[in-house]
Amino acid sequence: MTLDFAAVIVFFAVGFLFLLALLTFSALVRPRHPGEVKSQAYECGILPVGPPWIQFNIRFYIIALIFLVFDVEIALLYPCAILVKDIPGAVLIDMLAFVGVLVVGLAYLWAKGDLEWVKATRTPFPAPEKPAPPAGPAVGQ
C-alpha cells in the first residue's frame, strides 16, 4: 500500500527539483543592470508623477468586490437559466434562495450607500467653534 503513493512522491520531488533548477539557472544567466530608471514605477510609458506608494480610496476595492460577487452569480446562474425548463423543482428553489441572498446583500449595500460613487462624508464630531475676538481696545494702543 505504501508503494501506491511512491509515484506521487517521486512526481512531487522531480517537480520541486525541476522548479529549483529553473530558478537557479535563471538567476545565473539573467542580465543585471540596476539603475535609477529601472527602479521607477512603470505607468504605461508615461513619466511617473509623485511617489509610487500612494493610498487609494477604499471605494475602488469595494466596487471591485461587488462586481465580482455579481459576476460569479451570473456565472453560476447562467447554466441553470439555459436549462430552466428541464431542471427539477428543488434546483429551482435553490436558485431562488441563492438569488434571494444576493438581493438581500444588494439591499444592504444600497442602504449602506456603497453603490454611490461619491459618498457624502460626515464628520463624527462637529467642528469646534472659534472663540470670538475680545470686545475691548487692542492691547498696546
C-alpha atoms as an extended CHARMM CRD file, in Angstrom:
* protein
*
       141  EXT
         1         1  MET       CA              0.0000000000        0.0000000000        0.0000000000  PROA      1               0.0000000000
         2         2  THR       CA              2.8200000000        2.4230000000        0.7270000000  PROA      2               0.0000000000
         3         3  LEU       CA              4.2250000000        1.8170000000       -2.7290000000  PROA      3               0.0000000000
         4         4  ASP       CA              0.9970000000        3.1520000000       -4.2520000000  PROA      4               0.0000000000
         5         5  PHE       CA              1.9800000000        6.6470000000       -3.1700000000  PROA      5               0.0000000000
         6         6  ALA       CA              5.5910000000        6.3010000000       -4.3050000000  PROA      6               0.0000000000
         7         7  ALA       CA              4.7500000000        7.5720000000       -7.7940000000  PROA      7               0.0000000000
         8         8  VAL       CA              3.0930000000       10.6670000000       -6.3270000000  PROA      8               0.0000000000
         9         9  ILE       CA              6.0460000000       11.3540000000       -4.0470000000  PROA      9               0.0000000000
        10        10  VAL       CA              8.5060000000       10.9020000000       -6.9080000000  PROA      10              0.0000000000
        11        11  PHE       CA              6.3850000000       13.1870000000       -9.1220000000  PROA      11              0.0000000000
        12        12  PHE       CA              6.3930000000       15.9720000000       -6.5000000000  PROA      12              0.0000000000
        13        13  ALA       CA             10.1200000000       15.5300000000       -5.8260000000  PROA      13              0.0000000000
        14        14  VAL       CA             11.0010000000       15.7300000000       -9.5360000000  PROA      14              0.0000000000
        15        15  GLY       CA              8.7070000000       18.7440000000       -9.9620000000  PROA      15              0.0000000000
        16        16  PHE       CA             10.3050000000       20.5150000000       -6.9890000000  PROA      16              0.0000000000
        17        17  LEU       CA             13.8200000000       19.7750000000       -8.2450000000  PROA      17              0.0000000000
        18        18  PHE       CA             12.8860000000       20.9730000000      -11.7350000000  PROA      18              0.0000000000
        19        19  LEU       CA             11.4990000000       24.2220000000      -10.2900000000  PROA      19              0.0000000000
        20        20  LEU       CA             14.6030000000       24.7220000000       -8.1500000000  PROA      20              0.0000000000
        21        21  ALA       CA             16.8720000000       24.0740000000      -11.1650000000  PROA      21              0.0000000000
        22        22  LEU       CA             14.9790000000       26.5760000000      -13.3350000000  PROA      22              0.0000000000
        23        23  LEU       CA             15.0700000000       29.2930000000      -10.6650000000  PROA      23              0.0000000000
        24        24  THR       CA             18.7940000000       28.7410000000      -10.0960000000  PROA      24              0.0000000000
        25        25  PHE       CA             19.5590000000       28.7490000000      -13.8190000000  PROA      25              0.0000000000
        26        26  SER       CA             17.5690000000       31.9260000000      -14.4390000000  PROA      26              0.0000000000
        27        27  ALA       CA             19.3100000000       33.6630000000      -11.5200000000  PROA      27              0.0000000000
        28        28  LEU       CA             22.6890000000       32.7930000000      -13.0080000000  PROA      28              0.0000000000
        29        29  VAL       CA             22.0580000000       33.8700000000      -16.6210000000  PROA      29              0.0000000000
        30        30  ARG       CA             19.8010000000       36.8980000000      -16.2960000000  PROA      30              0.0000000000
        31        31  PRO       CA             21.3510000000       40.2920000000      -17.0150000000  PROA      31              0.0000000000
        32        32  ARG       CA             21.8970000000       42.5630000000      -14.0560000000  PROA      32              0.0000000000
        33        33  HSD       CA             21.8910000000       46.2660000000      -14.9220000000  PROA      33              0.0000000000
        34        34  PRO       CA             20.3330000000       48.0850000000      -11.9610000000  PROA      34              0.0000000000
        35        35  GLY       CA             19.7420000000       51.7840000000      -12.2880000000  PROA      35              0.0000000000
        36        36  GLU       CA             17.5610000000       54.6640000000      -11.2440000000  PROA      36              0.0000000000
        37        37  VAL       CA             15.3810000000       54.4570000000      -14.3460000000  PROA      37              0.0000000000
        38        38  LYS       CA             14.7600000000       50.7230000000      -13.9070000000  PROA      38              0.0000000000
        39        39  SER       CA             13.6940000000       51.1500000000      -10.2990000000  PROA      39              0.0000000000
        40        40  GLN       CA             10.9730000000       53.6770000000      -11.1490000000  PROA      40              0.0000000000
        41        41  ALA       CA              7.3360000000       52.6650000000      -11.2710000000  PROA      41              0.0000000000
        42        42  TYR       CA              6.1680000000       51.9550000000      -14.8250000000  PROA      42              0.0000000000
        43        43  GLU       CA              2.8860000000       53.5870000000      -15.8100000000  PROA      43              0.0000000000
        44        44  CYS       CA              2.2210000000       52.7120000000      -19.4650000000  PROA      44              0.0000000000
        45        45  GLY       CA              5.0890000000       54.7880000000      -20.8290000000  PROA      45              0.0000000000
        46        46  ILE       CA              4.0440000000       57.9560000000      -19.0270000000  PROA      46              0.0000000000
        47        47  LEU       CA              6.6050000000       59.5400000000      -16.7440000000  PROA      47              0.0000000000
        48        48  PRO       CA              5.5500000000       58.9060000000      -13.1430000000  PROA      48              0.0000000000
        49        49  VAL       CA              4.3830000000       61.8680000000      -11.1090000000  PROA      49              0.0000000000
        50        50  GLY       CA              4.6870000000       61.6670000000       -7.3460000000  PROA      50              0.0000000000
        51        51  PRO       CA              5.6370000000       58.7060000000       -5.1890000000  PROA      51              0.0000000000
        52        52  PRO       CA              4.6440000000       55.1960000000       -6.2790000000  PROA      52              0.0000000000
        53        53  TRP       CA              3.2460000000       54.2860000000       -2.8440000000  PROA      53              0.0000000000
        54        54  ILE       CA              0.0500000000       56.2650000000       -2.5690000000  PROA      54              0.0000000000
        55        55  GLN       CA             -3.1450000000       55.3590000000       -0.7670000000  PROA      55              0.0000000000
        56        56  PHE       CA             -6.0690000000       54.5160000000       -2.9940000000  PROA      56              0.0000000000
        57        57  ASN       CA             -9.6080000000       55.1810000000       -1.9510000000  PROA      57              0.0000000000
        58        58  ILE       CA            -11.1800000000       52.0600000000       -0.4520000000  PROA      58              0.0000000000
        59        59  ARG       CA            -14.2090000000       52.5260000000       -2.7210000000  PROA      59              0.0000000000
        60        60  PHE       CA            -12.2180000000       51.1130000000       -5.6450000000  PROA      60              0.0000000000
        61        61  TYR       CA            -11.8480000000       47.8070000000       -3.8080000000  PROA      61              0.0000000000
        62        62  ILE       CA            -15.4570000000       47.7740000000       -2.5980000000  PROA      62              0.0000000000
        63        63  ILE       CA            -16.8140000000       48.3270000000       -6.1040000000  PROA      63              0.0000000000
        64        64  ALA       CA            -14.4760000000       45.6220000000       -7.4510000000  PROA      64              0.0000000000
        65        65  LEU       CA            -15.6420000000       43.1260000000       -4.8250000000  PROA      65              0.0000000000
        66        66  ILE       CA            -19.2940000000       43.9230000000       -5.5060000000  PROA      66              0.0000000000
        67        67  PHE       CA            -18.6710000000       43.3850000000       -9.2070000000  PROA      67              0.0000000000
        68        68  LEU       CA            -17.0190000000       40.0410000000       -8.5210000000  PROA      68              0.0000000000
        69        69  VAL       CA            -19.9150000000       38.8520000000       -6.3780000000  PROA      69              0.0000000000
        70        70  PHE       CA            -22.4780000000       39.6020000000       -9.0520000000  PROA      70              0.0000000000
        71        71  ASP       CA            -20.1910000000       38.3400000000      -11.8190000000  PROA      71              0.0000000000
        72        72  VAL       CA            -19.8890000000       34.9840000000      -10.0540000000  PROA      72              0.0000000000
        73        73  GLU       CA            -23.6540000000       34.9900000000       -9.6150000000  PROA      73              0.0000000000
        74        74  ILE       CA            -24.1220000000       35.2880000000      -13.3610000000  PROA      74              0.0000000000
        75        75  ALA       CA            -21.5620000000       32.5470000000      -13.9940000000  PROA      75              0.0000000000
        76        76  LEU       CA            -23.3600000000       30.2140000000      -11.6000000000  PROA      76              0.0000000000
        77        77  LEU       CA            -26.8990000000       31.0020000000      -12.7360000000  PROA      77              0.0000000000
        78        78  TYR       CA            -26.3100000000       31.0550000000      -16.4920000000  PROA      78              0.0000000000
        79        79  PRO       CA            -26.3190000000       27.2570000000      -16.9670000000  PROA      79              0.0000000000
        80        80  CYS       CA            -29.4760000000       26.9820000000      -14.8730000000  PROA      80              0.0000000000
        81        81  ALA       CA            -31.1420000000       29.7540000000      -16.8490000000  PROA      81              0.0000000000
        82        82  ILE       CA            -30.3770000000       27.9710000000      -20.1170000000  PROA      82              0.0000000000
        83        83  LEU       CA            -31.9160000000       24.7290000000      -18.8630000000  PROA      83              0.0000000000
        84        84  VAL       CA            -34.7660000000       26.2950000000      -16.8560000000  PROA      84              0.0000000000
        85        85  LYS       CA            -37.4020000000       24.0670000000      -18.4950000000  PROA      85              0.0000000000
        86        86  ASP       CA            -35.5120000000       20.8590000000      -17.7220000000  PROA      86              0.0000000000
        87        87  ILE       CA            -34.4370000000       21.4520000000      -14.1090000000  PROA      87              0.0000000000
        88        88  PRO       CA            -36.2950000000       19.8690000000      -11.1960000000  PROA      88              0.0000000000
        89        89  GLY       CA            -38.1860000000       21.9310000000       -8.6400000000  PROA      89              0.0000000000
        90        90  ALA       CA            -35.5440000000       21.5390000000       -5.9090000000  PROA      90              0.0000000000
        91        91  VAL       CA            -32.8960000000       23.1260000000       -8.1160000000  PROA      91              0.0000000000
        92        92  LEU       CA            -35.2580000000       25.9870000000       -8.9150000000  PROA      92              0.0000000000
        93        93  ILE       CA            -35.8480000000       26.5590000000       -5.2010000000  PROA      93              0.0000000000
        94        94  ASP       CA            -32.0710000000       26.5410000000       -4.6130000000  PROA      94              0.0000000000
        95        95  MET       CA            -31.5940000000       29.0640000000       -7.4200000000  PROA      95              0.0000000000
        96        96  LEU       CA            -34.2650000000       31.3360000000       -5.9620000000  PROA      96              0.0000000000
        97        97  ALA       CA            -32.7120000000       31.0730000000       -2.4900000000  PROA      97              0.0000000000
        98        98  PHE       CA            -29.3200000000       31.9820000000       -3.9510000000  PROA      98              0.0000000000
        99        99  VAL       CA            -30.7830000000       34.9750000000       -5.7770000000  PROA      99              0.0000000000
       100       100  GLY       CA            -32.6620000000       35.9180000000       -2.5930000000  PROA      100             0.0000000000
       101       101  VAL       CA            -29.4340000000       36.0220000000       -0.5980000000  PROA      101             0.0000000000
       102       102  LEU       CA            -27.8760000000       38.2020000000       -3.2840000000  PROA      102             0.0000000000
       103       103  VAL       CA            -30.8930000000       40.5360000000       -3.3000000000  PROA      103             0.0000000000
       104       104  VAL       CA            -30.6000000000       40.9090000000        0.4850000000  PROA      104             0.0000000000
       105       105  GLY       CA            -26.8890000000       41.6950000000        0.0370000000  PROA      105             0.0000000000
       106       106  LEU       CA            -27.6900000000       44.2120000000       -2.6880000000  PROA      106             0.0000000000
       107       107  ALA       CA            -30.3000000000       45.8800000000       -0.4670000000  PROA      107             0.0000000000
       108       108  TYR       CA            -27.7430000000       46.0630000000        2.3390000000  PROA      108             0.0000000000
       109       109  LEU       CA            -25.1620000000       47.6570000000        0.0500000000  PROA      109             0.0000000000
       110       110  TRP       CA            -27.7300000000       50.0830000000       -1.2870000000  PROA      110             0.0000000000
       111       111  ALA       CA            -28.9060000000       51.0740000000        2.2030000000  PROA      111             0.0000000000
       112       112  LYS       CA            -25.3190000000       51.4690000000        3.3780000000  PROA      112             0.0000000000
       113       113  GLY       CA            -24.5540000000       53.7200000000        0.3980000000  PROA      113             0.0000000000
       114       114  ASP       CA            -21.7120000000       51.6250000000       -1.0180000000  PROA      114             0.0000000000
       115       115  LEU       CA            -23.2020000000       51.7420000000       -4.5040000000  PROA      115             0.0000000000
       116       116  GLU       CA            -22.7940000000       55.5210000000       -4.6380000000  PROA      116             0.0000000000
       117       117  TRP       CA            -19.5140000000       56.5150000000       -6.2220000000  PROA      117             0.0000000000
       118       118  VAL       CA            -19.3940000000       59.8760000000       -4.4610000000  PROA      118             0.0000000000
       119       119  LYS       CA            -20.4440000000       59.3940000000       -0.8720000000  PROA      119             0.0000000000
       120       120  ALA       CA            -21.3770000000       62.2890000000        1.3250000000  PROA      120             0.0000000000
       121       121  THR       CA            -18.9160000000       62.3410000000        4.1810000000  PROA      121             0.0000000000
       122       122  ARG       CA            -19.9830000000       63.3360000000        7.6060000000  PROA      122             0.0000000000
       123       123  THR       CA            -17.7290000000       64.2240000000       10.4660000000  PROA      123             0.0000000000
       124       124  PRO       CA            -18.2180000000       62.2330000000       13.6550000000  PROA      124             0.0000000000
       125       125  PHE       CA            -17.8600000000       65.3720000000       15.7550000000  PROA      125             0.0000000000
       126       126  PRO       CA            -18.9080000000       68.9140000000       14.8800000000  PROA      126             0.0000000000
       127       127  ALA       CA            -16.1030000000       71.3510000000       14.1440000000  PROA      127             0.0000000000
       128       128  PRO       CA            -15.1140000000       73.3760000000       17.1960000000  PROA      128             0.0000000000
       129       129  GLU       CA            -16.3300000000       76.9620000000       17.1810000000  PROA      129             0.0000000000
       130       130  LYS       CA            -13.7090000000       79.6700000000       17.0400000000  PROA      130             0.0000000000
       131       131  PRO       CA            -13.6840000000       81.9500000000       20.0670000000  PROA      131             0.0000000000
       132       132  ALA       CA            -14.9790000000       85.4670000000       19.4870000000  PROA      132             0.0000000000
       133       133  PRO       CA            -12.3350000000       88.2010000000       19.3840000000  PROA      133             0.0000000000
       134       134  PRO       CA            -12.0830000000       90.3810000000       22.5160000000  PROA      134             0.0000000000
       135       135  ALA       CA            -14.5030000000       93.3360000000       22.5140000000  PROA      135             0.0000000000
       136       136  GLY       CA            -12.1740000000       95.8460000000       24.1930000000  PROA      136             0.0000000000
       137       137  PRO       CA             -9.4360000000       98.0150000000       22.6550000000  PROA      137             0.0000000000
       138       138  ALA       CA             -6.3270000000       96.2630000000       21.4620000000  PROA      138             0.0000000000
       139       139  VAL       CA             -3.5190000000       95.9780000000       23.9830000000  PROA      139             0.0000000000
       140       140  GLY       CA             -0.6330000000       98.3940000000       23.4620000000  PROA      140             0.0000000000
       141       141  GLN       CA             -2.5860000000      101.2990000000       21.9720000000  PROA      141             0.0000000000
